[in-house]
Amino acid sequence: MKNMSYSQQALEKIENGDIKEANRLYAWALRKDDDDTLNSFAEELYSLGFDNKAKRIYENLLKKYPDEDSLHVNLADIEIGQGNADGALQHLALVKPTSDAYLQSLLVSADLYQTEELYEVSEQKLLEAQRIAPDEQVVLFALGEFYNMMQNYKKAASYYLTLIKQGVLSLSAVNLVARLATAYAGMGKFETSMAYFEQIKAADKTPDILFQQGFVYLQLKNYDQAITLLTQLRDTNPDYVSLYPILATAQEKNGDHKAAYKTIQEGIGFDEYNEDLFIQAAQLANELQKPEDVEKNLKKALAINPEQMKAVVQLSNLYIQQNRFQANFDLLKPYIQENDLDPQIYWNIAVSDEHLEKFVEAKEAYQNAYPFFTNNADFLHAAVYFFRQVGAQEWVLKSLHAYLKLVPDDSEFSDMLNEYESNDF
């Protein structure tokens, strides 16, 4: 212990969870440890999430070494993490292109502009870094990660593949073979993606890799393998919430709707504010002919997000099927005046208003729905009868013509059209 610096002792206490003693040793380190030791200490503190403590050390060192540009770069990185873009820019602006730290400053600048959603500027910084150091692994990796984030998977794959061909299979704790496999999946090249996933040793498969490989198995319609892999992930990492909808989908595709419904309910147990899980649960409950569960799950989805139109439409459809027209009207009323409504809502409003004998409102709703359903024989069939009932002759003829284009052999409607045309309607 006598030979250990205060910085080393403080890191040891942090590792053991003794933060109070680590703080005491940190204060001694600032006073007693040499500058190189403090610089390394700051790097360790930053990697452990003690940003402010690292920042204090770097600021102290910068006062002693104002021309040490690497300190500006490190401080800029910390400022980005703390959401202080202006502070980061001030530090980065002081690093000149002739500086040994300029390459690293470009990478940090790229991170900054990504956080500001200035993606073109971020890309320019990374490409400039590549021009300066075309074979630098960290630069190639940063470009791969950037294009992966931008969903330009073809470019991302090219950078990952370059690194892999150099024998670099992992960088910054990222498995590059898995990244390459995911990039090919993003391009829709699922067989190529799986070929790379299968090269990864089982011991190296993190939860993320297992999940991604399970997803690719699903895309390849290899449902048994998807279920096996995702079940393994569920057993070892039950709080990995993203696996549940994918596993449930694989089970559903494999014909086991009960297992799929159970899986999605387990997922809800871990994330009860995920509206998508409730919507999927409602769909599975519908397949299992459990209308009460369908309604319950859709109502929970809407309690989380009242603007979740997929849930609104599905619940509205359920009410229509159950002839609960007042319930449907009450459900849809808050949405009637909104723009860009799902066309199905117009149709469902029309049906409810018609059965509730609100004929003026029903006529308007049928007319609003009409442009979206000119190729839907069921809608046109209902529209003909409604418009005929309310005496909207022009709309009757319009709907009849559209319907008979789809169902020309319907003798009843053909006779109706002939009758209207012979009477000059």
C-alpha positions in Angstrom: 0.0 0.0 0.0 3.0 2.3 0.8 4.1 2.2 -2.9 0.7 3.1 -4.3 -0.1 6.6 -5.3 -3.1 8.4 -3.8 -4.7 8.1 -7.2 -4.3 4.3 -7.3 -5.6 4.0 -3.7 -8.7 6.2 -4.6 -9.4 3.9 -7.7 -9.2 0.9 -5.5 -11.7 2.3 -3.0 -14.0 3.2 -5.8 -13.8 -0.4 -7.1 -14.7 -1.6 -3.5 -17.6 0.9 -3.3 -16.1 3.0 -0.5 -16.8 6.4 -2.1 -16.3 8.4 1.1 -12.7 7.2 1.5 -12.2 7.5 -2.3 -13.2 11.2 -2.0 -10.6 11.7 0.8 -7.9 10.1 -1.3 -8.9 12.1 -4.3 -8.2 15.3 -2.4 -4.8 14.0 -1.3 -4.0 13.0 -4.9 -4.6 16.5 -6.1 -2.0 17.8 -3.7 0.6 15.0 -3.7 0.5 13.0 -7.0 2.7 13.9 -9.9 1.1 15.3 -13.1 1.4 12.1 -15.2 -0.3 10.1 -12.5 -3.0 12.7 -12.2 -3.6 12.7 -16.0 -4.0 8.9 -16.0 -6.2 9.2 -12.9 -8.5 11.6 -14.8 -8.8 9.2 -17.7 -9.8 6.4 -15.3 -12.3 8.6 -13.4 -13.9 9.7 -16.7 -14.2 6.1 -17.9 -15.9 5.3 -14.5 -18.4 8.2 -14.9 -16.8 10.6 -12.4 -16.9 13.4 -15.0 -16.6 16.4 -12.6 -13.7 14.9 -10.7 -11.9 14.2 -14.0 -12.7 17.7 -15.3 -11.2 19.3 -12.2 -7.9 17.5 -12.7 -7.8 18.4 -16.4 -8.5 22.0 -15.6 -5.7 22.1 -13.0 -3.3 20.5 -15.5 -4.3 23.0 -18.2 -3.3 25.9 -16.0 0.2 24.4 -15.7 0.4 23.3 -19.4 -1.7 25.7 -21.4 -0.2 24.5 -24.7 -1.1 20.8 -24.1 -3.9 20.4 -26.6 -4.9 16.9 -25.5 -6.2 18.5 -22.3 -8.5 20.7 -24.4 -9.7 17.6 -26.3 -10.4 15.7 -23.1 -12.3 18.7 -21.6 -14.3 19.1 -24.7 -15.3 15.4 -24.5 -16.5 15.9 -20.9 -18.4 19.1 -21.9 -20.2 17.2 -24.6 -21.3 14.5 -22.1 -22.6 17.3 -19.8 -24.6 18.9 -22.6 -22.4 22.0 -22.8 -21.8 22.3 -26.6 -20.5 25.9 -26.3 -17.9 24.9 -23.8 -16.8 22.0 -26.0 -16.5 24.2 -29.0 -14.4 26.7 -27.1 -11.9 24.0 -26.2 -11.9 22.4 -29.7 -11.3 25.8 -31.4 -8.0 26.1 -29.6 -6.7 22.9 -31.2 -4.9 23.8 -34.5 -4.5 21.5 -37.5 -0.7 21.3 -36.8 -1.3 19.9 -33.3 -0.6 16.3 -32.5 -4.1 16.3 -30.8 -5.8 17.5 -34.0 -6.9 14.0 -35.1 -8.5 13.2 -31.8 -10.1 16.7 -31.8 -11.8 15.8 -35.1 -13.3 12.7 -33.6 -14.6 14.6 -30.6 -15.9 17.3 -32.9 -17.8 14.6 -34.9 -19.4 13.4 -31.6 -20.3 17.0 -30.7 -22.0 17.6 -34.1 -23.9 14.3 -33.8 -25.3 15.4 -30.5 -26.4 18.6 -32.2 -27.9 16.6 -35.0 -25.6 18.3 -37.5 -24.9 15.0 -39.3 -23.3 16.4 -42.4 -20.8 18.4 -40.4 -20.1 15.4 -38.3 -19.4 13.3 -41.4 -17.1 16.0 -42.8 -15.0 15.9 -39.6 -14.7 12.1 -39.8 -13.7 12.1 -43.4 -11.1 14.8 -42.7 -9.8 12.5 -40.0 -9.6 9.7 -42.5 -7.7 11.8 -45.0 -5.1 12.6 -42.3 -4.9 9.0 -41.0 -6.4 6.6 -43.6 -5.3 3.5 -41.8 -6.1 4.6 -38.3 -8.3 1.9 -36.8 -10.2 4.3 -34.4 -11.1 6.5 -37.4 -12.3 3.6 -39.5 -14.4 2.4 -36.6 -15.8 5.8 -36.0 -16.9 6.1 -39.6 -18.5 2.6 -39.4 -20.4 3.6 -36.3 -21.5 6.9 -37.9 -22.9 5.3 -41.0 -24.5 2.5 -39.0 -26.3 5.2 -36.9 -27.3 6.9 -40.1 -28.7 3.5 -41.4 -26.3 3.7 -44.4 -25.5 0.1 -43.8 -23.6 -0.4 -47.0 -21.0 2.1 -46.1 -20.9 1.0 -42.5 -20.3 -2.6 -43.6 -17.3 -1.5 -45.8 -15.6 0.1 -42.8 -16.3 -2.9 -40.5 -15.1 -5.3 -43.2 -11.8 -3.3 -43.7 -11.0 -3.6 -40.0 -11.9 -7.3 -39.9 -9.6 -8.0 -42.8 -6.8 -6.2 -40.8 -7.4 -8.8 -38.1 -9.3 -6.4 -35.8 -12.3 -8.3 -34.5 -13.1 -6.1 -31.5 -12.6 -2.4 -30.8 -13.8 -0.3 -27.8 -15.5 -3.4 -26.5 -17.6 -3.7 -29.7 -17.6 -7.0 -31.6 -17.0 -6.0 -35.2 -18.2 -9.3 -36.7 -21.5 -8.7 -35.0 -21.6 -5.1 -36.2 -20.9 -6.4 -39.8 -23.7 -9.0 -39.4 -26.1 -6.3 -38.2 -25.2 -4.1 -41.1 -25.9 -6.8 -43.6 -29.3 -7.4 -41.8 -30.0 -3.7 -42.2 -29.4 -4.1 -46.0 -31.9 -7.0 -46.0 -29.1 -9.5 -46.7 -30.2 -11.9 -44.0 -28.4 -15.0 -45.2 -25.0 -13.1 -45.3 -25.8 -11.6 -41.9 -26.4 -15.1 -40.4 -23.2 -16.4 -41.9 -21.3 -13.8 -39.9 -23.3 -14.3 -36.7 -22.5 -18.0 -36.9 -18.8 -17.2 -36.9 -19.0 -15.6 -33.4 -18.1 -17.9 -30.5 -20.9 -18.7 -28.1 -18.8 -17.2 -25.2 -18.6 -13.9 -27.1 -22.3 -13.5 -27.7 -23.5 -10.7 -25.6 -27.3 -10.2 -25.0 -27.4 -7.7 -27.9 -25.7 -10.2 -30.2 -28.1 -12.9 -29.2 -31.1 -10.6 -29.8 -29.9 -9.5 -33.2 -29.2 -13.0 -34.3 -32.6 -14.1 -33.1 -34.1 -11.3 -35.1 -32.3 -12.4 -38.2 -33.5 -16.0 -37.7 -37.0 -14.6 -37.6 -36.5 -12.7 -40.9 -35.2 -16.0 -42.4 -38.4 -17.7 -41.2 -36.3 -20.1 -39.2 -38.8 -19.8 -36.3 -37.5 -22.7 -34.3 -34.0 -21.3 -34.1 -35.3 -17.8 -33.3 -37.4 -19.2 -30.5 -34.4 -21.3 -29.1 -32.0 -18.3 -29.2 -34.5 -15.7 -27.8 -35.7 -18.1 -25.1 -32.0 -18.6 -24.1 -31.7 -14.8 -23.9 -35.0 -14.5 -21.8 -33.7 -17.2 -19.4 -30.4 -15.4 -18.8 -31.6 -11.8 -19.2 -35.3 -11.6 -18.4 -35.2 -7.8 -18.2 -34.1 -7.5 -21.8 -37.5 -6.1 -22.8 -36.8 -5.9 -26.6 -36.7 -9.7 -26.9 -40.4 -10.2 -25.9 -42.2 -8.9 -29.0 -39.7 -10.7 -31.3 -40.0 -14.0 -29.4 -43.8 -13.7 -29.4 -43.8 -13.0 -33.1 -41.6 -16.1 -33.8 -44.0 -18.2 -31.6 -47.0 -16.8 -33.4 -45.5 -17.5 -36.8 -44.7 -21.0 -35.6 -48.4 -21.5 -34.8 -48.2 -21.4 -31.0 -50.5 -18.4 -30.2 -50.9 -19.3 -26.5 -47.1 -19.3 -25.9 -46.9 -16.0 -27.9 -49.6 -14.4 -25.7 -47.9 -15.6 -22.5 -44.6 -14.2 -23.7 -46.0 -10.8 -24.5 -47.6 -10.7 -21.1 -44.3 -11.5 -19.5 -42.8 -8.6 -21.5 -45.5 -6.3 -20.1 -44.5 -7.3 -16.6 -41.1 -5.8 -17.3 -42.3 -2.7 -19.2 -45.9 -1.8 -18.3 -45.6 1.6 -20.0 -44.8 0.1 -23.5 -47.9 0.8 -25.6 -46.6 -1.4 -28.4 -46.6 -4.5 -26.1 -50.2 -3.9 -25.3 -51.1 -3.6 -28.9 -49.4 -6.8 -29.8 -51.1 -8.4 -26.8 -54.4 -7.3 -28.1 -53.7 -8.8 -31.5 -52.7 -12.1 -30.0 -55.8 -12.1 -27.8 -57.9 -11.5 -30.9 -56.3 -14.6 -32.5 -57.2 -16.6 -29.4 -60.7 -15.2 -29.5 -60.5 -13.4 -26.2 -62.4 -10.2 -26.9 -62.4 -9.0 -23.3 -58.6 -9.3 -23.3 -58.4 -7.4 -26.6 -60.4 -4.5 -25.2 -58.4 -4.5 -21.9 -55.1 -4.4 -23.7 -56.1 -1.7 -26.2 -57.5 0.5 -23.4 -54.2 0.2 -21.5 -52.3 1.2 -24.7 -54.5 4.3 -25.0 -54.1 5.1 -21.4 -50.4 5.3 -22.0 -50.8 7.2 -25.3 -54.2 8.6 -26.3 -52.9 9.5 -29.7 -51.9 5.9 -30.5 -54.1 5.6 -33.6 -53.4 2.0 -34.2 -55.0 1.2 -30.9 -57.9 3.5 -31.6 -58.7 1.8 -34.9 -58.4 -1.7 -33.4 -60.7 -0.8 -30.5 -63.1 0.9 -32.8 -63.2 -2.2 -35.0 -63.9 -4.3 -32.0 -66.8 -2.1 -31.0 -68.2 -2.3 -34.5 -68.0 -6.1 -34.5 -69.8 -6.2 -31.2 -72.5 -3.7 -32.3 -71.5 -1.3 -29.5 -72.1 1.8 -31.6 -72.5 4.3 -28.8 -69.2 3.1 -27.3 -67.6 3.4 -30.7 -69.0 7.0 -31.1 -67.7 7.9 -27.6 -64.3 6.5 -28.4 -63.9 8.3 -31.8 -65.6 11.6 -30.9 -62.3 13.3 -29.6 -60.6 12.5 -32.9 -63.3 13.5 -35.4 -61.9 17.0 -36.0 -58.3 15.9 -36.4 -56.5 16.1 -39.7 -54.8 13.0 -41.3 -57.1 10.5 -39.6 -56.8 6.9 -40.4 -59.4 6.3 -43.2 -60.9 3.4 -41.2 -62.0 5.8 -38.5 -64.1 7.7 -41.1 -65.8 4.4 -42.0 -66.3 3.4 -38.4 -67.8 6.8 -37.5 -70.1 6.5 -40.5 -71.3 3.0 -39.3 -71.9 4.2 -35.7 -73.7 7.4 -36.8 -75.9 5.4 -39.1 -76.9 2.9 -36.4 -77.4 5.8 -33.9 -79.7 7.5 -36.6 -77.4 10.5 -36.8 -77.9 10.5 -40.6 -76.4 14.0 -41.3 -73.2 13.1 -39.5 -73.2 9.6 -41.1 -73.5 11.1 -44.6 -70.5 13.4 -44.0 -68.5 10.5 -42.6 -69.3 8.2 -45.6 -68.3 11.0 -47.9 -65.0 11.6 -46.0 -64.3 7.8 -46.2 -65.3 7.3 -49.8 -62.0 8.4 -51.5 -60.0 5.9 -49.5 -62.2 2.9 -50.2 -63.0 3.1 -53.9 -61.4 -0.3 -54.2 -63.1 -1.9 -51.2 -66.3 -3.7 -52.2 -67.5 -4.1 -48.6 -67.4 -0.3 -48.0 -69.0 0.5 -51.4 -71.8 -2.1 -50.7 -72.6 -0.4 -47.4 -72.3 3.1 -48.9 -74.8 2.3 -51.6 -77.5 1.2 -49.1 -76.8 4.2 -46.8 -76.9 6.8 -49.6 -80.0 5.2 -51.0 -81.6 5.3 -47.5 -81.0 9.1 -47.1 -81.8 9.9 -50.7 -78.3 11.0 -51.8 -78.9 9.9 -55.4 -75.7 11.3 -56.9 -73.7 9.4 -54.3 -75.7 6.2 -54.8 -74.8 6.2 -58.5 -71.2 7.0 -57.8 -70.9 4.2 -55.3 -72.8 1.8 -57.6 -70.5 2.4 -60.5 -67.4 1.9 -58.3 -68.8 -1.2 -56.7 -69.8 -2.9 -60.0 -66.2 -2.3 -61.4 -65.1 -4.6 -58.6 -68.1 -7.0 -58.5 -69.6 -6.9 -62.0 -71.6 -10.2 -61.5 -73.7 -8.8 -58.7 -77.1 -8.9 -60.3 -78.9 -7.1 -57.5 -76.7 -4.0 -57.8 -76.7 -4.2 -61.6 -80.5 -4.1 -61.6 -80.4 -1.2 -59.1 -78.0 0.8 -61.4 -80.2 0.1 -64.4 -83.2 1.3 -62.5 -81.5 4.5 -61.5 -80.2 5.2 -65.0 -83.6 4.5 -66.6 -85.2 7.0 -64.3 -82.6 9.6 -65.2 -81.2 9.9 -61.7 
